[in-house]
Each structure stands twice: as structure tokens, then as C-alpha cells.
Amino acid sequence: MELKDKVVLITGSTHGIGSAMALEFAKHGAKVLLNGRKELPAELADNLNKISTDYNYLQADLANTDLKDFTEEAWSIYGQIDVLVNNAGLNRDKMFIGMKENDFDQVIDLDLKVPFFLSKHIIKKMNKRRIGSIINLSSIVGIHGNAGQANYAAAKAGLIGLTKSIAREGAMRNIRVNSIAPGMIDTQMTAALSERVQKNILEQIPLKRFGNPDEVAQTAIFLAQNDYITGQNIVVDGGMTM
């Protein structure tokens, strides 16, 4: 898929990995639909304007939004969506025995149910055009689990399974579905970790550094462009899970 003038919808794209993907798709000539719960950050808007890309911002808390209506609004802006990137997510970390039902539900609702329903609504429209690409942002935690993240691991593992299942169905209409499982990426979340914790994590990474959001964004571009890859979960973790 050539990305010039293609329309890409990226959920949770106001910071971190999401904003890096928005900028990378814009650099490749795509029209970008961004989404976030708060106003579009001025710095991100400035960077998009410097690229001279065509973009729109859809402010919405997707966990509390009618996703069918959201899909209709997003689709109507350019009359199509060629690539959907399900990136919006949150974590509510807590040891399992102290985890409340609400801690579990909030993570499952945004990290798993939103990609399920949003993909469902958009695939229905992609089916008519017989082309499209969906990229889900999972995590290496969904592969090997992690103490204090039972809810997050369950959601991200479910997202990998969802990806592979939808990919089998989508292939009948030339719709490809893949996921990316980032490892420790240099974002606000990792920056909040103590120096001791960061050191312990680095010892588990063969490349001896955290990844950066641009490296995840480049993987999303690769998956969007390669027309013969579907049903795959691409790990971007510096070798942590090898």
C-alpha cells in the first residue's frame, strides 16, 4: 500500500508512541485522523503543520463513546479510512490480590473492547472497498505477563488473539490485520520508573537501551505498506523476549 493520500486513523495519538506514529504517517504523505481525550497538544499540531500534512483531530474518550457514531464521523471526513491503528490504552497497575474489579474493567474496556468494536465498525466499511489495514498496539506483557499487570497483560494478550482471528476473516476481503508488541519504550511511563527499576530492566535487554517511539512508528509504517503480511505480532523490544 502506497501511503501518499491514504487516510490513517490513529487512536490515542496525542503523545508517546501515538504521536510518533501520526508524524511518521504524515511524513509518508498520508492524511491523518488523530484522536485523544484532551485538546490536541500545540507542539504536535506545530510539527504536523511543518510537514504540511492534511490532518483532523477527533477529541473523544473512546471508552465512553458510541464507537459506531465515532466511526461514521471519522469516515465522513475524507470519505474513507485505509489504515486503522488501535493505539489508545491505559494501565491500572496493582498486585493481583489487591486489584479491584474496576481496575480490571477499565483496562479491558479501553485496551481490548475498544479495538474490538472500532475494528468491527470500520471493517464493515473496508469490506465494500476490499482493501484496508488494521494495526493493533499490543505489548510484550501480553506475551510473557508481568507482576502487577494482570489486567494489562490479559488485555494485550487478548489483543494478539483478536488480531490473528480478525486477520483470517479479513483476508477474504483483502484486509490485513497485524499487531505490534513494544517492549520498554522511552515514554512518560518509563521515565516515571525509579533509577533502580530502570537499571534492572536494562539488564534484561540485549541491546542495553530502551526503544524510542519512532522505532515503533517505523514498524507501523512497514506493516501498513507491506501487502503480504497479515496475522502477525511484531515484537519491538531490543531482544528482551528472545
N, C-alpha and C positions, 0 to 999 in steps of 0.2 A: 504494500500500500504506500503510494507516494503521499506524503503528509501535507504538501502545499495545498492550501484552501480546503483541507479536510476539517471537520468540526470535531473538537475533542471536549468532552465534559469531564472535569476532574473534581470530585467531591473532596471537601476538606483541604482546599488548596490555597489557604491564606498564609501558611507558614511551613517551615521544615521541608519535608520531602514533597508535600503537595505543591508548595510554591515553586520548588526547584523543577518539578515536572511541568508546571504551567509555563515557566520561562523556556524550558528546553523544547517543548512542543511549539511554542511561539517562534523560536529561532529556526525551526524547521518549516515555517510557513503555515502552520495550522491556525485556524480560528479557535480561540479558547473560551470555553464557558467555565468560569471559576465559581466556587461555592464555599461559603463559610457561615458561621453563626453570627459573627460580628461584621462591622463595616470592613470593606477592602482596605488593607493597610496602604498608606500613602506611598511607602517605599516600593512595594510590589507594583502598584499602579505606575509609578515613575519608571520602573525597569521595563514593564510591558510597553509603555509608551516609547521608550528609547528604541525598542525593537520594531516599532511601528506596526505592531500586530493588531488584528481585529479581535477584540475580546469583549465579553459581557460578564457581569457579576450577578450571581443569584444568591442573595442572602437568605439562608434558611437553616434552621436546626432540623436536620433530616430525620432525627429520631422522633420528632414531634410534628412532622409534616405529612400531608397527604401526598404520597410519592407518585400517584397517578397524575395528580394535578401538577406536581413539580416537573414530571416528565413532559407533559403537554406544553408547559411554559418554556422549558429548555429547548424542546424540539422546534417550537414555533419561531424561535429567534432567527435561525438560519435555514429552517425547513429540513433539517437532517441532523443526525449525530452519527459520526463514523467510528469514533472511539470513546468508550466509557471507561474511566479509571475510577474504581471504587477505592478511595483512599481515606475517607473520613473514618475516624475511630477515636477511642478513648481507652484509658485503663483505670481501674479502681483496685490497685494492688493491696492485698491483705493476705495474711496467712489463712489457709483453708478453714481451719476450725473456728476462726473469728469472722469469716466472710458472711455478710448478710445477704439475704435474697435479693435486695435492691442492688447490692454491689454486682451481683451476677447478672441480673436482668438488664441493668444499664449498659454493660459491656456487650452482652449478646444482642441487645436491641440495635445498637449503632454499628457494631463491628461485624455482625453476621446477618441480622434480619434486614437492615437497610440495603446491603449489597444484593440480597436475595430478591427483594421486591423491586428495587430500582432496575436491576438487570432484567427482571421479568417484563416490566413495562417497556423498557427500551428494546429488548429483543423482539417483542411483538411488532414494533415498527421496523426494526432492522430486517426482519423476515421478508417484508414486502420488497425490500431493495436487494435482498440476497447478498448482503455484504455487511461486514462490521467486525469490530474487535473490542473485546472486554478484557480489562486488566484489573485484577484484584490484588490489593496490598495485604499480604498475609504477614507472617513473621517466623523467624526460626524458633520462636517459643511454641508455635503451633506444631513444630516437628519434634522437639525434644522436651517440651514442658519447661517449667521454671517455678521454683519455690516462691510462693506469694502471688502467683499469677494464674491460678487455676481457671478463673473466669476468662482471662485474656487468652490463655492457651487453648481453651475449649472453643472460643470464638474463631481464633485464627486457624486451628486445625479443621474446624468445620468449613471455613472459607476455602481451604485447599480441596476438600472433598466436594464442595459445591462447584468449584472451578472445573474439576475433572468431569463431573456429571453433566454440567451445562455444556461443556465442550463437545461431548458425544452427541448431544441433541443439536447444538448449534451448527455442527459440521454439515448437517443435511441442508443448511441454507447458506453455507459458506461464511458462517460467523465463527470466529476464533475466540477462544476464552483461555486465558492464562493467568497465572498469579506470580507475584514476586514476594520472596521471603527475605526481607532485610535482616541483617544481624545488628550489631551495635553501630548505629549511625550517629554522627556528631550533630545532635539536635538539642533543643532546650531540655528535653527529658534526660538525655545522657549527661548534659552539663550540670544537672542538679545532683548527680551522684557524687558521693564523697570521693576524695582522692584515693582512699584505701580501696574502695569498691572498684573504681576505675582501673586501678593497678591490677587487682585480681582478675578483672575481665580481660585486660590486655594480655595477661599471661596465657589465656586460653585461645588467643587469636594468632595463628601462624604469621600473618603479615604484620603483627605487632602495632596496629593502629586501628582507630575507629574509621568506619567509612564516612563518606560525606554525601549529602543529599543528591548532589549532581551525579554520583555514580549509580544511584538508584534510578534517577531520572533517565540516564542513558540506557538503562536496561528496559525501561518502559518504551522508549523510542524504538529500540531493537524489536521488541515484541509487537509493537504496532505496525512496524514496517514489514516484518517477515511473514509472508503469506502462507508459509508451510509449517508453522509452529502453532500447535494448539494442545490444550490439556496438560500443559507443563507448569511446574512450580520452579522458578529460577531463584536459587539462593544467592544472595549478595551479602557475604559475611566475612570476607577475608580468610576463609578456610576454617572458620570456627566449628562448623558441623561436619567436616570431612571425616 
